[in-house]
Amino acid sequence: MTVYTKILTPSGVPRQVLYDNMKTVVITRDASAAAQHQLHAGFLDYAKHNGFAIKLCRPYRAQTKGKVERFNGYLRRSFYVLLVARLKQAGLTLDVVTANARVRDWLDTIANVRVHGTTQAIPAERLIEEALQPIPAPWRGDIAGARPQSAAKPAVPTQTPPRPAAVTEHLATVLPTQHPLAVYAELLVAASLRHRSPYAGEMRP
């Protein structure tokens, strides 16, 4: 949510955002109707607070899924790889703080001022034409107000003033998607012990 807030702050909020079918966004996808998708409760609450609708990519459809995947590749090639190379020449290693500090400059000077290969438009100009919604007050993490509800009852916003009714999908139970780092550390240690070779302390592939 912190990352999303930083992305939205400089420009504004769109009315609809396209997502891949990842568990941090959708818990259960319904093949018959978009209104029956079960979205991640916390993220749905965040979307309602900011006033944008969640749209999911159709599975195995390159025309929509590719819109998400292609930008990931562009970000890696045009920003990440080049920044890592420049820092390496200076004897430095890229970290999260440096990446966050540099990415806004990359957006302003490269990504948003280029001619987009598909639309043949300049993203910065498109952002102005879209007349994005103003940034709302900070999200309070209202997970308690995003509990599962029956299909017959629409979601009732718990925050005042009322949030824009932009999202109509049913709420889903919050499911943990991460574990403490200590859990992963223990798994790595256990795996290394199982695969350790008795010869000269070498690790087997």
C-alpha atoms as a printed R data frame, in Angstrom:
    type eleno elety resid chain resno       x       y       z
1   ATOM     1    CA   MET     A     1   0.000   0.000   0.000
2   ATOM     2    CA   THR     A     2   2.923   2.339   0.671
3   ATOM     3    CA   VAL     A     3   4.203   1.758  -2.863
4   ATOM     4    CA   TYR     A     4   0.784   2.442  -4.364
5   ATOM     5    CA   THR     A     5   0.421   5.664  -2.405
6   ATOM     6    CA   LYS     A     6   3.771   6.909  -3.693
7   ATOM     7    CA   ILE     A     7   2.758   6.062  -7.266
8   ATOM     8    CA   LEU     A     8  -0.587   7.865  -7.025
9   ATOM     9    CA   THR     A     9   0.578  10.973  -5.189
10  ATOM    10    CA   PRO     A    10   2.349  12.879  -8.019
11  ATOM    11    CA   SER     A    11  -0.360  12.467 -10.665
12  ATOM    12    CA   GLY     A    12  -3.722  11.512  -9.206
13  ATOM    13    CA   VAL     A    13  -5.998   8.481  -9.107
14  ATOM    14    CA   PRO     A    14  -7.345   6.690 -12.209
15  ATOM    15    CA   ARG     A    15 -10.930   5.439 -12.242
16  ATOM    16    CA   GLN     A    16  -9.962   1.880 -13.184
17  ATOM    17    CA   VAL     A    17  -6.757  -0.137 -12.755
18  ATOM    18    CA   LEU     A    18  -5.924  -3.370 -14.620
19  ATOM    19    CA   TYR     A    19  -4.327  -6.178 -12.594
20  ATOM    20    CA   ASP     A    20  -2.923  -9.618 -13.193
21  ATOM    21    CA   ASN     A    21  -4.653 -12.421 -11.272
22  ATOM    22    CA   MET     A    22  -2.338 -12.358  -8.263
23  ATOM    23    CA   LYS     A    23  -3.346 -13.408  -4.755
24  ATOM    24    CA   THR     A    24  -2.585  -9.995  -3.305
25  ATOM    25    CA   VAL     A    25  -5.478  -8.678  -5.425
26  ATOM    26    CA   VAL     A    26  -7.923 -11.554  -6.057
27  ATOM    27    CA   ILE     A    27  -8.473 -14.596  -3.834
28  ATOM    28    CA   THR     A    28 -10.965 -16.472  -6.022
29  ATOM    29    CA   ARG     A    29 -11.827 -15.638  -9.605
30  ATOM    30    CA   ASP     A    30 -15.332 -16.443 -10.880
31  ATOM    31    CA   ALA     A    31 -15.483 -17.559 -14.516
32  ATOM    32    CA   SER     A    32 -19.136 -16.594 -14.981
33  ATOM    33    CA   ALA     A    33 -19.276 -12.990 -13.796
34  ATOM    34    CA   ALA     A    34 -16.799 -10.327 -12.754
35  ATOM    35    CA   ALA     A    35 -19.132  -9.231  -9.958
36  ATOM    36    CA   GLN     A    36 -18.610 -12.620  -8.293
37  ATOM    37    CA   HIS     A    37 -14.815 -12.341  -7.952
38  ATOM    38    CA   GLN     A    38 -13.577 -12.521  -4.365
39  ATOM    39    CA   LEU     A    39 -10.976  -9.819  -3.996
40  ATOM    40    CA   HIS     A    40  -8.408  -9.509  -1.234
41  ATOM    41    CA   ALA     A    41 -10.298  -7.655   1.490
42  ATOM    42    CA   GLY     A    42  -7.497  -5.284   2.426
43  ATOM    43    CA   PHE     A    43  -6.714  -4.298  -1.144
44  ATOM    44    CA   LEU     A    44 -10.403  -3.883  -1.992
45  ATOM    45    CA   ASP     A    45 -10.784  -1.529   0.959
46  ATOM    46    CA   TYR     A    46  -7.792   0.446  -0.312
47  ATOM    47    CA   ALA     A    47  -9.287   0.660  -3.814
48  ATOM    48    CA   LYS     A    48 -12.635   1.875  -2.467
49  ATOM    49    CA   HIS     A    49 -10.896   4.490  -0.358
50  ATOM    50    CA   ASN     A    50  -9.024   5.858  -3.379
51  ATOM    51    CA   GLY     A    51 -12.023   5.601  -5.713
52  ATOM    52    CA   PHE     A    52 -10.731   3.253  -8.416
53  ATOM    53    CA   ALA     A    53 -12.296   0.073  -9.763
54  ATOM    54    CA   ILE     A    54 -10.296  -3.157  -9.929
55  ATOM    55    CA   LYS     A    55 -10.271  -4.842 -13.341
56  ATOM    56    CA   LEU     A    56  -8.678  -8.280 -13.729
57  ATOM    57    CA   CYS     A    57  -6.838  -9.592 -16.769
58  ATOM    58    CA   ARG     A    58  -8.637 -12.396 -18.544
59  ATOM    59    CA   PRO     A    59  -6.595 -15.587 -17.967
60  ATOM    60    CA   TYR     A    60  -4.418 -16.668 -20.906
61  ATOM    61    CA   ARG     A    61  -5.403 -13.600 -22.951
62  ATOM    62    CA   ALA     A    62  -2.249 -11.864 -24.133
63  ATOM    63    CA   GLN     A    63  -4.068  -8.660 -25.096
64  ATOM    64    CA   THR     A    64  -4.781  -7.847 -21.447
65  ATOM    65    CA   LYS     A    65  -2.180  -9.803 -19.482
66  ATOM    66    CA   GLY     A    66   0.532  -8.465 -21.787
67  ATOM    67    CA   LYS     A    67  -0.267  -4.905 -20.773
68  ATOM    68    CA   VAL     A    68   0.912  -5.775 -17.278
69  ATOM    69    CA   GLU     A    69   3.831  -8.043 -18.191
70  ATOM    70    CA   ARG     A    70   5.297  -5.803 -20.907
71  ATOM    71    CA   PHE     A    71   5.706  -2.858 -18.582
72  ATOM    72    CA   ASN     A    72   7.509  -5.061 -16.063
73  ATOM    73    CA   GLY     A    73   9.999  -5.971 -18.779
74  ATOM    74    CA   TYR     A    74  10.350  -2.356 -19.879
75  ATOM    75    CA   LEU     A    75  10.976  -1.229 -16.299
76  ATOM    76    CA   ARG     A    76  13.680  -3.848 -15.873
77  ATOM    77    CA   ARG     A    77  15.470  -3.116 -19.168
78  ATOM    78    CA   SER     A    78  15.182   0.657 -19.184
79  ATOM    79    CA   PHE     A    79  15.593   1.405 -15.480
80  ATOM    80    CA   TYR     A    80  16.781  -1.470 -13.286
81  ATOM    81    CA   VAL     A    81  19.501  -3.020 -15.462
82  ATOM    82    CA   LEU     A    82  21.035   0.332 -16.432
83  ATOM    83    CA   LEU     A    83  20.995   1.641 -12.865
84  ATOM    84    CA   VAL     A    84  22.630  -1.539 -11.542
85  ATOM    85    CA   ALA     A    85  25.358  -1.232 -14.185
86  ATOM    86    CA   ARG     A    86  26.088   2.415 -13.346
87  ATOM    87    CA   LEU     A    87  26.265   1.719  -9.631
88  ATOM    88    CA   LYS     A    88  28.495  -1.309 -10.188
89  ATOM    89    CA   GLN     A    89  31.009   0.857 -12.051
90  ATOM    90    CA   ALA     A    90  31.162   3.057  -8.970
91  ATOM    91    CA   GLY     A    91  31.583   0.045  -6.677
92  ATOM    92    CA   LEU     A    92  28.056   0.343  -5.291
93  ATOM    93    CA   THR     A    93  25.117  -2.054  -4.998
94  ATOM    94    CA   LEU     A    94  21.519  -1.114  -5.720
95  ATOM    95    CA   ASP     A    95  19.218  -1.110  -2.701
96  ATOM    96    CA   VAL     A    96  15.553  -0.264  -2.187
97  ATOM    97    CA   VAL     A    97  16.205   3.273  -0.957
98  ATOM    98    CA   THR     A    98  18.307   4.149  -4.003
99  ATOM    99    CA   ALA     A    99  15.837   2.564  -6.422
100 ATOM   100    CA   ASN     A   100  12.916   4.505  -4.940
101 ATOM   101    CA   ALA     A   101  14.895   7.736  -5.076
102 ATOM   102    CA   ARG     A   102  15.828   7.270  -8.740
103 ATOM   103    CA   VAL     A   103  12.602   5.859 -10.211
104 ATOM   104    CA   ARG     A   104  10.676   9.161 -10.101
105 ATOM   105    CA   ASP     A   105  13.388  10.883 -12.124
106 ATOM   106    CA   TRP     A   106  13.290   7.972 -14.608
107 ATOM   107    CA   LEU     A   107   9.526   8.374 -14.994
108 ATOM   108    CA   ASP     A   108   9.758  12.138 -15.501
109 ATOM   109    CA   THR     A   109  12.677  12.124 -17.940
110 ATOM   110    CA   ILE     A   110  12.330   8.820 -19.813
111 ATOM   111    CA   ALA     A   111   9.248   6.643 -19.360
112 ATOM   112    CA   ASN     A   112   6.531   9.300 -19.395
113 ATOM   113    CA   VAL     A   113   8.008  11.500 -22.136
114 ATOM   114    CA   ARG     A   114   8.694   8.793 -24.733
115 ATOM   115    CA   VAL     A   115   6.318   7.918 -27.556
116 ATOM   116    CA   HIS     A   116   4.539   4.736 -26.456
117 ATOM   117    CA   GLY     A   117   5.042   1.910 -28.933
118 ATOM   118    CA   THR     A   118   1.407   0.769 -28.928
119 ATOM   119    CA   THR     A   119  -0.594   3.964 -28.460
120 ATOM   120    CA   GLN     A   120   1.869   6.221 -30.319
121 ATOM   121    CA   ALA     A   121   1.139   8.803 -27.638
122 ATOM   122    CA   ILE     A   122   3.265  10.413 -24.939
123 ATOM   123    CA   PRO     A   123   2.228   9.068 -21.489
124 ATOM   124    CA   ALA     A   124   2.673  12.437 -19.751
125 ATOM   125    CA   GLU     A   125   0.222  14.036 -22.190
126 ATOM   126    CA   ARG     A   126  -2.248  11.175 -21.781
127 ATOM   127    CA   LEU     A   127  -2.157  11.628 -17.995
128 ATOM   128    CA   ILE     A   128  -3.255  15.253 -18.427
129 ATOM   129    CA   GLU     A   129  -6.049  14.271 -20.831
130 ATOM   130    CA   GLU     A   130  -7.373  11.636 -18.426
131 ATOM   131    CA   ALA     A   131  -8.101  14.252 -15.750
132 ATOM   132    CA   LEU     A   132  -7.213  11.936 -12.872
133 ATOM   133    CA   GLN     A   133  -9.114  12.119  -9.602
134 ATOM   134    CA   PRO     A   134  -7.582  14.089  -6.726
135 ATOM   135    CA   ILE     A   135  -5.628  12.217  -4.078
136 ATOM   136    CA   PRO     A   136  -7.825  11.388  -1.048
137 ATOM   137    CA   ALA     A   137  -6.798  11.502   2.597
138 ATOM   138    CA   PRO     A   138  -4.310   8.790   3.683
139 ATOM   139    CA   TRP     A   139  -5.725   5.266   3.842
140 ATOM   140    CA   ARG     A   140  -6.186   4.054   7.417
141 ATOM   141    CA   GLY     A   141  -5.965   0.329   6.724
142 ATOM   142    CA   ASP     A   142  -9.633  -0.289   7.461
143 ATOM   143    CA   ILE     A   143  -9.408  -4.086   7.387
144 ATOM   144    CA   ALA     A   144 -12.066  -4.407  10.100
145 ATOM   145    CA   GLY     A   145 -14.591  -2.787   7.792
146 ATOM   146    CA   ALA     A   146 -13.813  -5.201   4.968
147 ATOM   147    CA   ARG     A   147 -15.199  -8.442   6.376
148 ATOM   148    CA   PRO     A   148 -16.994 -11.005   4.185
149 ATOM   149    CA   GLN     A   149 -20.589 -10.143   3.394
150 ATOM   150    CA   SER     A   150 -23.367 -12.097   1.723
151 ATOM   151    CA   ALA     A   151 -24.060 -11.640  -1.974
152 ATOM   152    CA   ALA     A   152 -27.422 -10.052  -1.148
153 ATOM   153    CA   LYS     A   153 -25.824  -7.240   0.862
154 ATOM   154    CA   PRO     A   154 -23.703  -4.645  -0.916
155 ATOM   155    CA   ALA     A   155 -20.505  -3.512   0.738
156 ATOM   156    CA   VAL     A   156 -21.146  -0.587   3.057
157 ATOM   157    CA   PRO     A   157 -18.234   1.849   3.402
158 ATOM   158    CA   THR     A   158 -17.172   2.353   7.018
159 ATOM   159    CA   GLN     A   159 -15.223   5.542   6.535
160 ATOM   160    CA   THR     A   160 -16.727   9.040   6.692
161 ATOM   161    CA   PRO     A   161 -17.130  10.876   4.413
162 ATOM   162    CA   PRO     A   162 -18.411   8.021   2.207
163 ATOM   163    CA   ARG     A   163 -15.945   6.593  -0.280
164 ATOM   164    CA   PRO     A   164 -16.734   6.565  -4.018
165 ATOM   165    CA   ALA     A   165 -18.759   3.461  -4.869
166 ATOM   166    CA   ALA     A   166 -16.376   2.450  -7.630
167 ATOM   167    CA   VAL     A   167 -15.848  -1.182  -6.687
168 ATOM   168    CA   THR     A   168 -18.734  -3.644  -6.468
169 ATOM   169    CA   GLU     A   169 -16.966  -7.011  -6.190
170 ATOM   170    CA   HIS     A   170 -17.646  -9.150  -3.137
171 ATOM   171    CA   LEU     A   171 -15.284  -8.976  -0.205
172 ATOM   172    CA   ALA     A   172 -13.007 -11.864   0.594
173 ATOM   173    CA   THR     A   173 -11.491 -13.175   3.787
174 ATOM   174    CA   VAL     A   174  -8.038 -11.778   4.436
175 ATOM   175    CA   LEU     A   175  -5.456 -14.478   3.842
176 ATOM   176    CA   PRO     A   176  -1.788 -14.201   4.842
177 ATOM   177    CA   THR     A   177   0.503 -14.066   1.820
178 ATOM   178    CA   GLN     A   178   3.838 -13.747   3.618
179 ATOM   179    CA   HIS     A   179   5.652 -15.282   6.559
180 ATOM   180    CA   PRO     A   180   8.257 -13.787   8.896
181 ATOM   181    CA   LEU     A   181  11.778 -13.812   7.446
182 ATOM   182    CA   ALA     A   182  12.854 -16.186  10.204
183 ATOM   183    CA   VAL     A   183  10.652 -18.898   8.687
184 ATOM   184    CA   TYR     A   184  12.403 -18.645   5.330
185 ATOM   185    CA   ALA     A   185  15.814 -18.583   7.027
186 ATOM   186    CA   GLU     A   186  15.038 -21.847   8.820
187 ATOM   187    CA   LEU     A   187  13.892 -23.455   5.571
188 ATOM   188    CA   LEU     A   188  17.104 -22.431   3.818
189 ATOM   189    CA   VAL     A   189  19.241 -23.855   6.627
190 ATOM   190    CA   ALA     A   190  17.311 -27.137   6.576
191 ATOM   191    CA   ALA     A   191  17.616 -27.397   2.799
192 ATOM   192    CA   SER     A   192  21.369 -26.758   2.895
193 ATOM   193    CA   LEU     A   193  21.878 -29.470   5.520
194 ATOM   194    CA   ARG     A   194  19.957 -32.012   3.426
195 ATOM   195    CA   HIS     A   195  21.996 -31.260   0.313
196 ATOM   196    CA   ARG     A   196  25.429 -30.886   1.896
197 ATOM   197    CA   SER     A   197  28.004 -33.206   0.361
198 ATOM   198    CA   PRO     A   198  30.252 -35.204   2.721
199 ATOM   199    CA   TYR     A   199  33.234 -34.377   0.469
200 ATOM   200    CA   ALA     A   200  35.203 -31.232   1.370
201 ATOM   201    CA   GLY     A   201  32.118 -29.440   2.548
202 ATOM   202    CA   GLU     A   202  30.850 -28.911  -1.008
203 ATOM   203    CA   MET     A   203  27.216 -28.316  -1.780
204 ATOM   204    CA   ARG     A   204  25.520 -30.602  -4.265
205 ATOM   205    CA   PRO     A   205  23.470 -28.900  -7.009
